[in-house]
Amino acid sequence: MANLPNARWRKSARSGGNGGECVEVADNLAGLVAVRDSKDQGGPVLAFPPYAWSAFVAELKASSLTH
């Protein structure tokens, strides 16, 4: 799965430019959202159905507003 030649990877705007720990997401692929470690771009990739990724992000946003 690590070889996704059509993936357009992006980091969160909140990740900063300090080279710290963050993930990259490619959500331009048909039927999946890919996630990888920004420090290991050739390493493993997690893949999620778009609906699952959307639910995950929505829960993160909702949780961060209540804590």
N, C-alpha and C positions, 0 to 999 in steps of 0.2 A: 504493500500500500504506500510505501514511502515515495515511490516514483509516480508522481502525479504531474505530468508535464504541462497540463493546461491549468493547473491551480494558480490563482493569483493570491498570494499570501499577503496578509496585512497584520500589523500589530495594533493593539488598542492604543488610542490616543493618550490614554492614561499611563502607558507603560514607561514613558519618559525616554530619555536618550542616554541613560547611564549604563546600559548594557546589563542591567539586572535580570532577574528571573521574570520571564514572561512567555506567553504563548503567541503563536501566530495562527490565524484562522483563514481558511479559504472557503468562501461561501458562494463561489461562482460555478461550482460543479453541479451537474444534473443529478439530483437525487441524494446528495450527501453534503455534509459540512465536514471538512477535514481540519484537524487541530494538531499542531506540533510544537515542540520546544524550540524557541527561537535560537537557543545556543547550540542545538544539534539538528540543523536543518536537513541533514541526510538520514536522520534517525527515524524511529518509529512514528507513525501517524495514527491518531485515533479518528475514526469516522463515525458520524452520527446521521440519522435521518434528519432532514431539516426541521420537522415538527418537534423532535426531541431537543435539538439545539435551541430552538426558539423558546421552548418551555424552560430549559435550564437558564438561559439568559434572563427571562422574565422573572424567574424565582430569585436569581441573584439581585436583580434590581429591586424587587419588592423587599427582600431581606435587608438590603443595605439601607433602605429608607426607614426601617423599624429598629435598627440597632445603632 
